[in-house]
């Protein structure tokens, strides 16, 4: 083999190893990110609990670089935060500001569903129906993470059908911020969502298809109200139980 071929093969070997290492690191980042994100959303990692890079490095058998990259992604989603002393924790749920959050969420349910009834196109309905089927399947499986993600995507698809980019962006942010709150909602039913609440989505789809703006608005408002009421009741009951245990 000539020196030129040796040199070329050597470069190719290095490139191949670099690609393998990059792929492995990318896979590692995704694994850490998805695992921690799911644990935070499911409240397995409690709000306020510490995030230790070394412990995560040991747990996933990865260097700190992919761990830090995963944490950056989680921080961008508001799921973790770094304190002034540089400690990293799971973001707290601000229960004191929940009324503001619920008001904004309810408004977005109503305005996006109403606009979808006014502005949707055939492709929008097909996408919304597919997401509703995925949500229903997750409910049947009692797959909480699946319910949370498909419910989010279902309502984002409705917002997109309304064709107002600003509402889509705001509603998406609210739905993402509310994932742990929605976990409490499903917990209130022991993760067995009553069929009547699954069918609420179907009613909203029919109103959108019929371009019935008033009905779409009313159904979205009722849908938001029952979710908010259920969460408030669950939080209140849980707080009373915690107080009783502390006596």
C-alpha positions as CSV (number, residue, x, y, z in Angstrom):
1,X,0.0,0.0,0.0
2,X,1.4,3.4,-0.9
3,X,1.9,6.2,1.6
4,X,-0.8,8.2,-0.2
5,X,-3.3,5.3,0.3
6,X,-2.3,4.9,3.9
7,X,-2.8,8.6,4.5
8,X,-6.2,8.6,2.8
9,X,-7.3,5.5,4.7
10,X,-6.2,7.1,8.0
11,X,-8.2,10.2,7.3
12,X,-11.3,8.1,6.4
13,X,-10.9,6.1,9.6
14,X,-10.7,9.2,11.7
15,X,-13.8,10.7,10.0
16,X,-15.7,7.5,10.6
17,X,-14.8,7.5,14.3
18,X,-15.7,11.2,14.6
19,X,-19.1,10.5,13.1
20,X,-19.6,7.5,15.4
21,X,-18.7,9.6,18.4
22,X,-21.0,12.5,17.3
23,X,-23.9,10.1,16.7
24,X,-23.3,8.5,20.1
25,X,-23.2,11.8,21.8
26,X,-26.3,13.0,20.0
27,X,-28.1,9.8,21.0
28,X,-26.9,10.3,24.6
29,X,-28.2,13.9,24.7
30,X,-31.6,12.7,23.4
31,X,-31.8,9.9,25.9
32,X,-30.9,12.1,28.9
33,X,-33.3,14.9,27.7
34,X,-36.3,12.6,27.1
35,X,-35.8,10.6,30.3
36,X,-35.5,13.6,32.5
37,X,-38.3,15.5,30.7
38,X,-40.7,12.6,31.2
39,X,-39.7,12.2,34.8
40,X,-40.3,15.9,35.5
41,X,-43.6,16.0,33.6
42,X,-44.8,12.8,35.5
43,X,-43.7,14.5,38.7
44,X,-41.3,11.6,39.5
45,X,-38.7,14.4,39.8
46,X,-40.5,16.7,42.2
47,X,-40.5,20.5,41.8
48,X,-37.6,22.0,43.6
49,X,-35.5,18.8,43.6
50,X,-31.8,19.1,42.9
51,X,-30.2,18.2,39.6
52,X,-26.7,16.9,40.0
53,X,-24.5,16.6,36.8
54,X,-22.2,14.1,38.3
55,X,-25.0,11.9,39.4
56,X,-26.6,12.1,36.0
57,X,-23.2,11.3,34.4
58,X,-22.9,8.2,36.5
59,X,-26.5,7.2,35.9
60,X,-26.4,7.4,32.1
61,X,-22.7,6.4,31.8
62,X,-22.0,9.6,29.8
63,X,-19.5,12.4,30.1
64,X,-20.7,15.8,31.4
65,X,-20.9,17.3,27.9
66,X,-24.0,15.5,26.7
67,X,-25.5,15.9,30.2
68,X,-25.1,19.6,30.0
69,X,-26.5,19.8,26.5
70,X,-29.6,17.9,27.7
71,X,-30.0,20.3,30.7
72,X,-29.8,23.3,28.3
73,X,-32.8,21.9,26.4
74,X,-34.7,21.3,29.6
75,X,-34.0,24.8,30.8
76,X,-35.2,26.3,27.5
77,X,-38.5,24.5,28.1
78,X,-38.7,26.0,31.6
79,X,-38.5,22.5,33.3
80,X,-35.3,23.2,35.2
81,X,-33.6,26.4,36.4
82,X,-30.3,27.5,37.7
83,X,-30.2,29.4,41.0
84,X,-27.9,32.3,41.9
85,X,-25.6,29.9,43.7
86,X,-25.4,27.9,40.4
87,X,-27.3,25.0,41.7
88,X,-29.7,23.5,39.2
89,X,-33.2,22.4,40.3
90,X,-36.4,21.2,38.8
91,X,-38.5,24.3,38.3
92,X,-41.2,24.9,40.9
93,X,-44.9,25.1,40.0
94,X,-46.1,28.6,40.9
95,X,-49.4,27.7,42.5
96,X,-50.0,31.3,43.5
97,X,-50.1,32.4,39.9
98,X,-52.3,29.5,38.7
99,X,-55.4,31.7,38.5
100,X,-53.6,33.9,35.9
101,X,-52.4,30.8,34.0
102,X,-55.9,29.3,34.0
103,X,-57.4,32.6,32.7
104,X,-54.9,32.7,29.8
105,X,-55.4,29.0,29.1
106,X,-59.2,29.3,29.0
107,X,-59.0,32.3,26.7
108,X,-56.7,30.5,24.3
109,X,-59.0,27.4,24.3
110,X,-61.9,29.6,23.2
111,X,-60.2,31.9,20.7
112,X,-58.3,29.2,18.9
113,X,-61.3,26.9,18.6
114,X,-63.5,29.7,17.4
115,X,-60.9,30.7,14.8
116,X,-60.5,27.1,13.6
117,X,-64.3,27.0,13.0
118,X,-64.0,30.1,10.9
119,X,-60.7,29.5,9.0
120,X,-60.0,25.7,8.8
121,X,-59.3,23.9,5.6
122,X,-59.8,20.1,4.8
123,X,-56.2,19.2,5.6
124,X,-56.6,20.7,9.0
125,X,-59.6,18.5,9.9
126,X,-57.7,15.4,8.8
127,X,-54.8,16.3,11.1
128,X,-57.0,17.1,14.0
129,X,-58.9,13.9,13.7
130,X,-55.7,11.8,13.5
131,X,-54.5,13.5,16.7
132,X,-57.8,12.9,18.4
133,X,-57.5,9.2,17.6
134,X,-54.0,9.1,19.0
135,X,-55.2,10.8,22.2
136,X,-58.1,8.3,22.5
137,X,-55.6,5.4,22.1
138,X,-53.4,6.9,24.8
139,X,-56.4,7.2,27.1
140,X,-57.3,3.6,26.5
141,X,-53.7,2.5,27.3
142,X,-53.7,4.7,30.4
143,X,-50.5,6.2,28.9
144,X,-50.2,9.5,30.8
145,X,-47.3,10.9,28.9
146,X,-49.1,9.9,25.6
147,X,-52.2,11.7,26.8
148,X,-50.3,14.8,27.7
149,X,-48.4,15.0,24.4
150,X,-51.3,14.1,22.1
151,X,-53.7,16.5,23.9
152,X,-51.1,19.2,23.5
153,X,-50.7,18.4,19.8
154,X,-54.5,18.2,19.3
155,X,-55.0,21.7,20.6
156,X,-52.0,23.1,18.8
157,X,-53.4,21.7,15.5
158,X,-56.7,23.5,16.2
159,X,-54.8,26.7,16.8
160,X,-52.9,26.2,13.6
161,X,-56.3,25.8,11.8
162,X,-57.3,29.2,13.0
163,X,-54.4,30.7,11.1
164,X,-53.2,33.3,13.6
165,X,-49.5,32.7,14.2
166,X,-49.4,34.7,17.4
167,X,-52.2,32.7,19.0
168,X,-50.4,29.5,18.0
169,X,-47.2,30.5,19.6
170,X,-48.9,31.7,22.8
171,X,-51.1,28.7,23.2
172,X,-48.2,26.3,22.5
173,X,-46.2,28.0,25.3
174,X,-49.1,27.8,27.7
175,X,-49.7,24.1,26.9
176,X,-46.1,23.3,27.3
177,X,-45.9,25.2,30.6
178,X,-49.0,23.4,31.8
179,X,-47.8,19.8,31.2
180,X,-47.2,19.1,34.9
181,X,-50.5,20.8,35.8
182,X,-52.2,18.5,33.3
183,X,-50.5,15.6,35.0
184,X,-52.4,16.5,38.2
185,X,-55.6,16.5,36.2
186,X,-55.1,12.9,35.1
187,X,-53.9,12.0,38.6
188,X,-57.3,13.2,39.9
189,X,-58.9,10.4,37.9
190,X,-56.2,7.8,38.8
191,X,-55.1,8.1,35.1
192,X,-58.5,6.6,33.9
193,X,-60.0,9.6,32.1
194,X,-63.9,9.3,31.9
195,X,-65.2,8.8,28.4
196,X,-67.3,11.9,28.6
197,X,-64.1,14.0,28.6
198,X,-62.7,12.2,25.7
199,X,-65.9,12.9,23.7
200,X,-65.5,16.6,24.5
201,X,-62.8,16.7,21.8
202,X,-65.2,15.1,19.3
203,X,-67.9,17.7,20.0
204,X,-65.3,20.4,19.4
205,X,-64.3,18.8,16.1
206,X,-67.9,18.7,14.9
207,X,-68.4,22.4,15.7
208,X,-65.3,23.3,13.8
209,X,-66.3,21.3,10.8
210,X,-69.8,22.9,10.9
211,X,-68.2,26.3,11.1
212,X,-70.4,27.0,14.1
213,X,-68.4,29.7,15.8
214,X,-70.7,30.2,18.8
215,X,-70.9,26.5,19.5
216,X,-67.1,26.1,19.1
217,X,-66.5,28.9,21.6
218,X,-69.0,27.5,24.1
219,X,-67.6,23.9,23.9
220,X,-64.0,25.2,24.3
221,X,-65.0,27.3,27.3
222,X,-66.8,24.3,28.9
223,X,-63.8,22.0,28.1
224,X,-61.4,24.5,29.8
225,X,-63.8,25.1,32.7
226,X,-64.1,21.4,33.6
227,X,-60.3,20.9,33.4
228,X,-59.6,23.9,35.6
229,X,-62.3,23.0,38.1
230,X,-61.0,19.4,38.4
231,X,-57.4,20.5,38.9
232,X,-58.4,23.1,41.5
233,X,-60.5,20.5,43.4
234,X,-57.6,18.0,43.3
235,X,-55.0,20.5,44.5
236,X,-57.4,21.6,47.3
237,X,-58.0,18.1,48.4
238,X,-54.3,17.2,48.3
239,X,-53.5,20.3,50.4
240,X,-56.0,19.3,53.0
241,X,-54.6,15.8,53.2
242,X,-51.1,17.1,53.6
243,X,-52.2,19.4,56.4
244,X,-53.9,16.5,58.2
245,X,-50.8,14.4,58.0
246,X,-48.7,17.2,59.5
247,X,-50.9,17.4,62.6
